[in-house]
Amino acid sequence: MPITINGSGTVTGVSVGGLPDGIVDTDMLAAKAVTAPKRGAGAILQVQAAKTNARTEMSSTTWAATNLNCNITPATSSNRVIVQVTGDCNTNDANNELVLSVFRSIDGGAYSNLGNGTYGFMSARCVGSRLHSAVSIQFIDDPNTTDQVNYKVYMARAGGSGANVEFPVNNTHQYAFIHLLELAT
């Protein structure tokens, strides 16, 4: 079939693979031209991140929100979200225990604990004297929605003398971070 260019600039008659290598570059591709089937499962579609150095300090044994949270809006309801939290904590007293968990809210709804009940995802226990420690949480969530999802870090004191526990530790130079990565399925 001959190659034809009509009056509006449309080209016809080009077969698949009919263009030489290098003739189409990224500037010529339309926005979002690479579809999910071409990207394949496991592709990272977006990354959202937040950080805080605003310390949350408490002695309560019930879950309380920290200042660390982040939003993500998945492209499809089947996509997954990789949640990563890093920071530092302080138990402040002998035998004190700090627990951290991640709670999720979909489209402004109620928050639900994604961790393991009382102990959440991470526990830092101090025996003998206070413990200042780096902490990390990483897991994959299935929010099953295309609405905005908010992930928020919560903390509690699970045991010990009742002294305050802290996350993150310092208001000036020590930060806690949350990263959300949308994973194509």
C-alpha positions in Angstrom: 0.0 0.0 0.0 1.4 3.4 -0.9 2.1 6.0 1.8 -0.4 8.9 1.5 -0.5 12.3 3.2 -3.9 14.0 3.0 -4.6 17.7 3.2 -4.9 17.7 7.0 -1.5 16.1 7.5 -2.8 12.6 8.2 -0.5 9.8 7.1 -1.9 6.5 5.8 -0.3 3.4 4.5 2.4 3.0 7.1 2.6 -0.5 8.4 3.6 -1.5 11.9 7.3 -1.3 12.2 7.4 0.8 9.0 9.2 3.8 10.5 13.0 3.7 10.9 14.5 3.6 14.4 14.7 7.0 16.2 12.1 8.8 14.1 9.6 9.0 17.0 11.0 10.5 20.2 9.3 11.3 23.6 8.3 14.8 22.5 6.1 13.2 19.8 4.2 11.0 22.2 0.9 12.1 23.5 0.5 12.5 27.3 -0.3 9.1 28.9 0.3 7.4 25.6 2.0 4.4 27.3 -0.9 2.4 28.6 -1.0 0.0 31.5 -0.7 -3.1 29.3 2.5 -1.6 27.8 3.9 -0.6 31.2 3.1 -4.0 32.7 2.4 -5.1 36.2 4.9 -3.9 38.8 5.5 -0.5 37.3 5.6 2.4 39.7 3.0 4.9 38.5 3.4 7.7 41.0 5.3 8.6 44.2 4.0 10.9 46.9 6.0 11.9 49.9 5.8 14.0 53.1 8.1 14.7 56.0 7.8 16.3 59.4 10.1 17.3 62.2 7.1 18.3 64.4 7.5 16.0 67.4 4.5 14.1 68.8 5.0 13.4 72.5 2.5 11.4 74.6 2.1 9.0 77.4 -1.3 7.6 76.4 -1.8 3.9 75.8 -4.5 4.6 73.1 -3.6 5.4 69.5 -3.0 9.0 68.7 -2.2 10.7 65.3 1.3 12.0 64.8 2.1 14.9 62.4 3.1 12.5 59.6 0.6 11.8 56.8 0.4 11.7 53.1 -2.2 11.5 50.3 -2.3 9.4 47.1 -5.1 8.9 44.5 -4.7 5.5 42.7 -5.3 5.5 39.0 -7.2 2.2 39.2 -8.9 0.4 42.0 -6.8 -2.7 41.5 -3.5 -0.9 41.9 -1.6 -1.4 45.2 0.2 1.2 47.3 3.7 0.6 48.8 3.8 2.4 52.2 7.2 3.3 53.6 7.7 5.1 57.0 11.1 6.0 58.5 12.1 8.2 61.4 13.4 8.1 65.0 11.7 7.5 68.3 12.5 7.9 72.0 11.0 5.8 74.8 12.3 8.3 77.5 12.2 5.9 80.4 13.1 2.4 81.7 10.7 -0.3 80.4 8.7 2.1 78.3 7.5 0.8 75.0 6.5 2.9 71.9 4.4 1.4 69.2 3.7 2.8 65.7 1.1 1.9 63.1 -0.2 3.3 59.9 -3.9 4.2 59.6 -5.8 4.7 56.4 -8.7 7.0 55.4 -10.4 6.8 52.0 -12.0 10.0 50.7 -12.1 11.7 54.1 -13.8 8.7 55.9 -12.9 7.2 59.2 -9.4 6.0 59.8 -8.7 2.2 60.1 -5.6 0.7 61.6 -3.7 -1.3 59.0 -1.3 -2.8 61.6 -1.7 -5.6 64.1 -4.1 -4.2 66.6 -2.4 -3.1 69.8 1.2 -3.4 68.5 0.7 -1.9 65.0 3.6 -2.5 62.7 6.6 -1.6 64.9 7.4 -1.7 68.6 10.4 -0.1 70.3 10.9 -1.3 73.9 13.4 0.0 76.3 14.7 -2.1 79.1 16.9 -0.4 81.7 17.2 3.1 80.4 15.7 5.3 77.7 16.0 4.2 74.1 16.5 6.5 71.1 16.2 4.5 68.0 15.6 4.6 64.2 12.4 3.0 63.1 11.1 1.8 59.8 7.8 0.4 58.5 7.2 -0.9 55.0 4.2 -2.8 53.6 1.9 -3.1 50.6 -1.7 -2.0 50.9 -4.7 -2.7 48.7 -7.0 0.3 49.1 -9.3 -0.9 46.3 -10.3 2.6 45.3 -9.6 5.5 42.9 -10.6 8.0 45.6 -8.0 10.0 47.5 -6.4 7.9 50.2 -4.7 9.4 53.3 -2.1 7.4 55.2 -1.3 8.7 58.7 1.2 7.4 61.3 -0.3 6.8 64.8 1.6 6.1 68.0 0.9 4.9 71.5 2.7 3.8 74.6 2.2 0.1 75.0 3.9 -0.5 78.3 6.3 1.0 80.8 6.2 3.7 83.5 3.9 6.2 81.9 6.7 8.6 80.8 6.2 10.2 77.4 7.2 8.5 74.2 8.2 10.6 71.1 8.1 10.4 67.3 10.0 12.0 65.7 12.4 12.9 68.5 13.6 16.4 67.6 11.8 19.5 66.4 14.8 20.9 64.6 16.9 18.5 62.6 15.5 15.0 62.8 12.7 14.3 60.4 10.3 11.4 59.9 9.3 10.5 56.3 6.4 8.7 54.6 6.6 7.6 51.0 3.6 6.2 49.0 4.3 4.4 45.7 1.5 3.4 43.4 2.2 -0.1 42.0 0.5 -1.1 38.8 -1.2 -4.5 38.9 
